[in-house]
Each structure stands twice: as structure tokens, then as C-alpha cells.
């Protein structure tokens, strides 16, 4: 298992981790298999989307903020219920197909870590199985 350390700078932030995941897959030596990317935090998530236009990341964060505003009549006593809800919507993991020591992604796709309760230091785990 591999780890990617991420230090976020903002309260809500999207970090492109595509190149780091690709490097791990290549270093694994696995030619065919699966690659799981997982974040073990209840206020952070992983998603796949376009990674060529940076405005897509901002559009996603702004839309999530409209859908799940930080200030609301939440019951959670820690005050970060919105972060937990956003994480539940996006999810903590994604799985990729590995072929020829490369993850299969569409031309415009990237892998993103989402911070919803930062700034913080986070860990993303990458596990590759195959042959």
C-alpha cells in the first residue's frame, strides 16, 4: 500500500492527484489489475472529472456550497456537518482499471482529492492488486 500526503491550504479545496497516482501505479510493476484510491477522513473525498479546465473544480465546489451551505440548522455539535454531508455525496474512494502499468482514464479525466473542512494534513491511500 502507498500513501499520498496532502496539506490543504483552504477550507474547501480540490487537489489534482492524478500524476501522483499514475506514478504509484507505474512503480508498482502491476501490469493488469485494479487500483483503489481511498481517503480515510469523514470530511474529505475523492472524485474523477475534467482536469484540463481549472474552472471545473471551482464550479463543483460552488455548486456543493449552494446545495449544502456551511451555515444551516444542522444538529452535529462539531459545526462541520456540511463537510460530512459533502463527503457522503462525493464518496471516499474510486477504483481504476490498470492495464500495461497505466490507469485507464478518459482523455479529459483526472483524479481529485476534495477537502471540505480544511486547512488540514490528509492522507490518501493507494492499493494496487493484479499481476
MDAnalysis code that builds the backbone (N, CA, C; Angstrom):
import MDAnalysis as mda
import numpy as np

u = mda.Universe.empty(393, n_residues=131, atom_resindex=np.repeat(np.arange(131), 3), trajectory=True)
u.add_TopologyAttr("name", ["N", "CA", "C"] * 131)
u.add_TopologyAttr("resid", np.arange(1, 132))
u.add_TopologyAttr("resname", ["UNK", "UNK", "UNK", "UNK", "UNK", "UNK", "UNK", "UNK", "UNK", "UNK", "UNK", "UNK", "UNK", "UNK", "UNK", "UNK", "UNK", "UNK", "UNK", "UNK", "UNK", "UNK", "UNK", "UNK", "UNK", "UNK", "UNK", "UNK", "UNK", "UNK", "UNK", "UNK", "UNK", "UNK", "UNK", "UNK", "UNK", "UNK", "UNK", "UNK", "UNK", "UNK", "UNK", "UNK", "UNK", "UNK", "UNK", "UNK", "UNK", "UNK", "UNK", "UNK", "UNK", "UNK", "UNK", "UNK", "UNK", "UNK", "UNK", "UNK", "UNK", "UNK", "UNK", "UNK", "UNK", "UNK", "UNK", "UNK", "UNK", "UNK", "UNK", "UNK", "UNK", "UNK", "UNK", "UNK", "UNK", "UNK", "UNK", "UNK", "UNK", "UNK", "UNK", "UNK", "UNK", "UNK", "UNK", "UNK", "UNK", "UNK", "UNK", "UNK", "UNK", "UNK", "UNK", "UNK", "UNK", "UNK", "UNK", "UNK", "UNK", "UNK", "UNK", "UNK", "UNK", "UNK", "UNK", "UNK", "UNK", "UNK", "UNK", "UNK", "UNK", "UNK", "UNK", "UNK", "UNK", "UNK", "UNK", "UNK", "UNK", "UNK", "UNK", "UNK", "UNK", "UNK", "UNK", "UNK", "UNK", "UNK", "UNK"])
u.atoms.positions = np.array([
    [0.844, -1.174, 0.000],
    [0.000, 0.000, 0.000],
    [0.894, 1.243, 0.000],
    [0.458, 2.253, -0.746],
    [1.167, 3.512, -0.840],
    [0.331, 4.613, -0.194],
    [0.999, 5.689, 0.197],
    [0.316, 6.834, 0.793],
    [0.709, 8.107, 0.056],
    [-0.273, 8.975, -0.100],
    [-0.035, 10.310, -0.635],
    [-0.398, 11.287, 0.479],
    [0.546, 12.133, 0.868],
    [0.281, 13.146, 1.892],
    [-0.139, 14.438, 1.214],
    [-1.188, 15.041, 1.741],
    [-1.703, 16.283, 1.172],
    [-1.887, 17.291, 2.299],
    [-1.366, 18.472, 2.099],
    [-1.570, 19.565, 3.050],
    [-2.425, 20.619, 2.350],
    [-3.665, 20.732, 2.774],
    [-4.558, 21.694, 2.122],
    [-4.354, 23.083, 2.722],
    [-4.701, 24.074, 1.929],
    [-4.484, 25.474, 2.314],
    [-5.780, 26.220, 2.599],
    [-6.905, 25.673, 2.149],
    [-8.175, 26.384, 2.231],
    [-9.219, 25.548, 2.957],
    [-10.312, 26.188, 3.300],
    [-11.424, 25.493, 3.946],
    [-12.004, 24.435, 3.018],
    [-12.292, 24.813, 1.781],
    [-12.746, 23.876, 0.740],
    [-11.769, 23.975, -0.419],
    [-11.305, 22.834, -0.861],
    [-10.255, 22.840, -1.880],
    [-10.287, 21.532, -2.662],
    [-9.918, 21.607, -3.933],
    [-9.796, 20.428, -4.781],
    [-8.345, 20.341, -5.256],
    [-7.734, 19.189, -5.039],
    [-6.330, 18.982, -5.392],
    [-6.238, 17.850, -6.417],
    [-5.603, 18.130, -7.540],
    [-5.400, 17.124, -8.587],
    [-4.287, 16.178, -8.151],
    [-4.605, 14.900, -7.973],
    [-3.610, 13.911, -7.550],
    [-3.328, 12.885, -8.656],
    [-3.764, 13.198, -9.864],
    [-3.629, 12.262, -10.985],
    [-2.187, 11.814, -11.193],
    [-1.261, 12.743, -11.270],
    [0.133, 12.377, -11.567],
    [0.732, 11.525, -10.457],
    [0.379, 11.803, -9.201],
    [0.899, 11.001, -8.088],
    [0.370, 9.569, -8.147],
    [-0.919, 9.413, -8.453],
    [-1.492, 8.069, -8.560],
    [-0.856, 7.331, -9.735],
    [-0.684, 8.014, -10.855],
    [-0.049, 7.377, -12.019],
    [1.372, 6.907, -11.702],
    [2.134, 7.716, -10.978],
    [3.498, 7.339, -10.598],
    [3.499, 6.088, -9.723],
    [2.560, 6.021, -8.787],
    [2.463, 4.855, -7.905],
    [2.137, 3.604, -8.712],
    [1.194, 3.714, -9.632],
    [0.812, 2.556, -10.451],
    [2.004, 2.076, -11.273],
    [2.724, 2.979, -11.881],
    [3.897, 2.591, -12.672],
    [4.954, 1.933, -11.795],
    [5.183, 2.486, -10.604],
    [6.194, 1.945, -9.691],
    [5.801, 0.577, -9.124],
    [4.521, 0.271, -9.117],
    [4.049, -0.996, -8.541],
    [4.487, -2.210, -9.353],
    [4.672, -2.015, -10.649],
    [5.016, -3.127, -11.519],
    [3.830, -3.989, -11.909],
    [2.636, -3.641, -11.429],
    [1.425, -4.399, -11.769],
    [1.044, -4.052, -13.209],
    [0.978, -5.084, -14.053],
    [0.662, -4.848, -15.460],
    [-0.843, -4.803, -15.712],
    [-1.604, -5.663, -15.032],
    [-3.055, -5.739, -15.200],
    [-3.677, -5.904, -13.823],
    [-4.672, -5.076, -13.519],
    [-5.318, -5.212, -12.223],
    [-6.226, -4.048, -11.905],
    [-6.321, -3.770, -10.616],
    [-7.161, -2.679, -10.125],
    [-6.358, -1.784, -9.193],
    [-6.707, -0.513, -9.202],
    [-6.080, 0.470, -8.335],
    [-7.188, 1.158, -7.543],
    [-7.141, 1.031, -6.218],
    [-8.111, 1.695, -5.352],
    [-7.457, 2.928, -4.736],
    [-8.172, 4.046, -4.785],
    [-7.725, 5.295, -4.181],
    [-8.746, 5.641, -3.107],
    [-8.275, 5.754, -1.860],
    [-9.177, 5.884, -0.713],
    [-8.668, 6.941, 0.259],
    [-9.594, 7.751, 0.773],
    [-9.257, 8.734, 1.792],
    [-10.020, 8.385, 3.076],
    [-9.288, 8.138, 4.191],
    [-9.930, 7.705, 5.420],
    [-10.343, 8.866, 6.331],
    [-10.926, 9.868, 5.756],
    [-11.339, 11.047, 6.522],
    [-12.817, 11.309, 6.250],
    [-13.560, 11.691, 7.273],
    [-15.011, 11.877, 7.127],
    [-15.390, 13.237, 6.556],
    [-14.399, 14.092, 6.318],
    [-14.685, 15.401, 5.728],
    [-13.815, 15.652, 4.494],
    [-13.445, 14.571, 3.815],
    [-12.672, 14.662, 2.574],
    [-13.161, 13.565, 1.637],
    [-12.917, 13.739, 0.341],
    [-13.460, 12.804, -0.643],
    [-12.536, 12.688, -1.856],
    [-12.899, 11.754, -2.734],
    [-12.179, 11.524, -3.993],
    [-13.194, 11.550, -5.133],
    [-12.883, 12.255, -6.220],
    [-13.751, 12.201, -7.396],
    [-12.923, 12.210, -8.667],
    [-13.590, 11.882, -9.773],
    [-12.990, 11.894, -11.106],
    [-13.754, 12.928, -11.923],
    [-13.032, 13.769, -12.639],
    [-13.677, 14.726, -13.526],
    [-12.644, 15.345, -14.446],
    [-13.062, 16.347, -15.181],
    [-12.176, 17.020, -16.136],
    [-11.011, 17.678, -15.411],
    [-9.809, 17.505, -15.952],
    [-8.645, 18.140, -15.327],
    [-7.901, 19.096, -16.263],
    [-8.549, 19.540, -17.341],
    [-7.877, 20.488, -18.236],
    [-8.307, 21.927, -17.992],
    [-9.534, 22.133, -17.552],
    [-10.048, 23.478, -17.287],
    [-10.204, 23.650, -15.774],
    [-9.373, 24.477, -15.144],
    [-9.422, 24.642, -13.687],
    [-10.762, 25.173, -13.170],
    [-11.548, 25.797, -14.037],
    [-12.828, 26.340, -13.581],
    [-13.813, 25.227, -13.207],
    [-13.610, 24.005, -13.721],
    [-14.495, 22.891, -13.381],
    [-14.425, 22.616, -11.879],
    [-13.212, 22.622, -11.312],
    [-13.053, 22.391, -9.875],
    [-13.825, 23.445, -9.077],
    [-13.706, 24.692, -9.479],
    [-14.405, 25.778, -8.777],
    [-15.914, 25.655, -8.930],
    [-16.368, 25.282, -10.118],
    [-17.807, 25.079, -10.333],
    [-18.350, 23.985, -9.422],
    [-17.593, 22.916, -9.269],
    [-18.022, 21.822, -8.392],
    [-18.107, 22.297, -6.945],
    [-17.073, 22.992, -6.473],
    [-17.097, 23.498, -5.089],
    [-18.236, 24.485, -4.870],
    [-18.446, 25.400, -5.816],
    [-19.522, 26.386, -5.677],
    [-20.895, 25.722, -5.674],
    [-21.080, 24.729, -6.501],
    [-22.368, 24.023, -6.548],
    [-22.606, 23.259, -5.249],
    [-21.585, 22.589, -4.748],
    [-21.734, 21.890, -3.468],
    [-22.048, 22.870, -2.336],
    [-21.423, 24.058, -2.366],
    [-21.715, 25.074, -1.341],
    [-23.161, 25.546, -1.405],
    [-23.705, 25.648, -2.624],
    [-25.122, 26.039, -2.751],
    [-26.048, 24.922, -2.273],
    [-25.708, 23.677, -2.612],
    [-26.531, 22.542, -2.217],
    [-26.456, 22.259, -0.718],
    [-25.255, 22.417, -0.170],
    [-25.015, 22.113, 1.244],
    [-24.280, 23.308, 1.870],
    [-25.016, 24.345, 2.255],
    [-24.372, 25.529, 2.821],
    [-23.717, 25.242, 4.175],
    [-22.632, 25.945, 4.457],
    [-21.912, 25.735, 5.717],
    [-22.803, 26.074, 6.913],
    [-23.502, 27.176, 6.824],
    [-24.403, 27.602, 7.903],
    [-25.801, 27.089, 7.605],
    [-26.335, 26.286, 8.516],
    [-27.677, 25.743, 8.375],
    [-28.097, 25.238, 9.749],
    [-29.257, 24.729, 9.871],
    [-29.748, 24.245, 11.164],
    [-29.339, 22.787, 11.390],
    [-28.039, 22.491, 11.253],
    [-27.547, 21.140, 11.441],
    [-27.500, 20.788, 12.932],
    [-27.624, 19.523, 13.241],
    [-27.581, 19.047, 14.622],
    [-26.171, 18.700, 15.090],
    [-25.268, 18.424, 14.172],
    [-23.909, 17.982, 14.509],
    [-23.213, 19.027, 15.371],
    [-22.725, 18.626, 16.535],
    [-22.193, 19.593, 17.503],
    [-20.818, 20.157, 17.144],
    [-20.077, 19.484, 16.269],
    [-18.748, 19.979, 15.916],
    [-18.777, 21.158, 14.951],
    [-19.934, 21.445, 14.369],
    [-20.048, 22.595, 13.480],
    [-19.581, 22.363, 12.054],
    [-19.263, 21.125, 11.700],
    [-18.789, 20.859, 10.342],
    [-19.685, 19.855, 9.612],
    [-20.970, 19.889, 9.920],
    [-21.922, 18.954, 9.306],
    [-21.916, 19.067, 7.783],
    [-21.780, 20.273, 7.257],
    [-21.776, 20.451, 5.801],
    [-20.635, 19.652, 5.162],
    [-19.480, 19.635, 5.803],
    [-18.341, 18.879, 5.282],
    [-18.643, 17.381, 5.256],
    [-19.287, 16.886, 6.294],
    [-19.648, 15.467, 6.337],
    [-20.664, 15.122, 5.237],
    [-21.615, 15.999, 5.033],
    [-22.647, 15.756, 4.010],
    [-22.024, 15.761, 2.608],
    [-21.156, 16.726, 2.335],
    [-20.496, 16.776, 1.027],
    [-19.668, 15.516, 0.778],
    [-18.985, 15.043, 1.813],
    [-18.202, 13.826, 1.688],
    [-19.102, 12.632, 1.406],
    [-20.264, 12.585, 2.070],
    [-21.208, 11.486, 1.821],
    [-21.714, 11.504, 0.383],
    [-21.886, 12.689, -0.177],
    [-22.349, 12.819, -1.562],
    [-21.265, 12.377, -2.548],
    [-20.046, 12.854, -2.369],
    [-18.953, 12.580, -3.311],
    [-18.369, 11.180, -3.102],
    [-18.101, 10.807, -1.871],
    [-17.574, 9.482, -1.556],
    [-16.089, 9.463, -1.263],
    [-15.649, 8.477, -0.479],
    [-14.255, 8.426, -0.036],
    [-13.299, 7.667, -0.946],
    [-13.797, 7.055, -2.042],
    [-12.882, 6.240, -2.842],
    [-13.328, 6.110, -4.291],
    [-12.371, 5.719, -5.104],
    [-12.605, 5.370, -6.506],
    [-11.689, 4.197, -6.848],
    [-12.137, 3.373, -7.789],
    [-11.348, 2.234, -8.247],
    [-11.113, 2.371, -9.746],
    [-9.885, 2.073, -10.161],
    [-9.491, 2.215, -11.560],
    [-8.983, 0.891, -12.106],
    [-9.172, 0.703, -13.386],
    [-8.606, -0.449, -14.082],
    [-7.155, -0.122, -14.429],
    [-6.280, -1.098, -14.228],
    [-4.866, -0.962, -14.592],
    [-4.594, -1.874, -15.774],
    [-3.992, -1.308, -16.812],
    [-3.601, -2.074, -17.993],
    [-2.256, -1.547, -18.466],
    [-1.305, -2.461, -18.685],
    [0.044, -2.076, -19.104],
    [0.682, -1.074, -18.143],
    [0.484, -1.311, -16.836],
    [1.041, -0.463, -15.767],
    [0.545, 0.979, -15.837],
    [-0.640, 1.186, -16.403],
    [-1.245, 2.516, -16.505],
    [-2.695, 2.443, -16.028],
    [-3.152, 3.478, -15.333],
    [-4.573, 3.515, -15.003],
    [-5.341, 3.970, -16.237],
    [-6.521, 3.406, -16.403],
    [-7.357, 3.764, -17.542],
    [-8.185, 4.987, -17.157],
    [-7.920, 6.084, -17.822],
    [-8.672, 7.324, -17.652],
    [-9.062, 7.845, -19.025],
    [-10.181, 8.535, -19.096],
    [-10.564, 9.203, -20.326],
    [-9.615, 10.354, -20.618],
    [-9.644, 10.839, -21.849],
    [-8.727, 11.897, -22.291],
    [-8.764, 13.109, -21.365],
    [-9.933, 13.492, -20.899],
    [-10.078, 14.703, -20.091],
    [-10.153, 14.431, -18.590],
    [-10.074, 13.158, -18.187],
    [-10.294, 12.816, -16.787],
    [-9.050, 12.943, -15.923],
    [-9.285, 13.371, -14.685],
    [-8.255, 13.408, -13.667],
    [-8.828, 12.895, -12.359],
    [-7.937, 12.631, -11.414],
    [-8.318, 12.152, -10.084],
    [-8.106, 13.304, -9.104],
    [-9.139, 13.584, -8.317],
    [-9.090, 14.734, -7.434],
    [-9.377, 14.370, -5.983],
    [-8.615, 14.966, -5.081],
    [-8.870, 14.918, -3.645],
    [-9.666, 16.168, -3.286],
    [-10.711, 16.001, -2.487],
    [-11.544, 17.137, -2.069],
    [-11.414, 17.357, -0.575],
    [-11.080, 18.548, -0.207],
    [-11.057, 18.972, 1.201],
    [-12.314, 19.786, 1.466],
    [-13.053, 19.418, 2.514],
    [-14.262, 20.160, 2.864],
    [-14.209, 20.762, 4.262],
    [-13.098, 20.568, 5.000],
    [-13.004, 21.086, 6.365],
    [-11.556, 21.426, 6.702],
    [-10.940, 22.188, 5.820],
    [-9.522, 22.497, 5.984],
    [-9.293, 23.863, 6.594],
    [-8.044, 24.263, 6.552],
    [-6.891, 23.511, 6.053],
    [-6.478, 22.401, 7.021],
    [-5.981, 21.330, 6.451],
    [-5.568, 20.154, 7.237],
    [-4.464, 19.390, 6.506],
    [-3.854, 18.473, 7.238],
    [-2.951, 17.499, 6.633],
    [-3.737, 16.209, 6.487],
    [-3.730, 15.651, 5.288],
    [-4.538, 14.469, 4.974],
    [-3.669, 13.377, 4.365],
    [-4.198, 12.168, 4.391],
    [-3.524, 11.027, 3.769],
    [-4.490, 10.350, 2.815],
    [-4.015, 10.065, 1.610],
    [-4.767, 9.288, 0.634],
    [-4.013, 7.968, 0.471],
    [-4.751, 6.857, 0.540],
    [-4.156, 5.543, 0.385],
    [-4.404, 5.030, -1.026],
    [-3.391, 4.369, -1.581],
    [-3.480, 3.776, -2.911],
    [-3.075, 2.309, -2.796],
    [-3.957, 1.431, -3.224],
    [-3.677, -0.007, -3.211],
    [-3.871, -0.558, -4.614],
    [-2.915, -1.337, -5.072],
    [-2.970, -1.906, -6.419],
    [-2.906, -3.424, -6.292],
    [-3.843, -4.093, -6.927],
    [-3.834, -5.559, -6.941],
    [-3.864, -6.029, -8.391],
    [-3.193, -7.114, -8.641],
    [-3.163, -7.638, -10.002],
    [-1.919, -8.481, -10.231],
    [-1.550, -8.532, -11.476],
    [-0.378, -9.340, -11.852],
    [0.495, -8.604, -12.832],
])
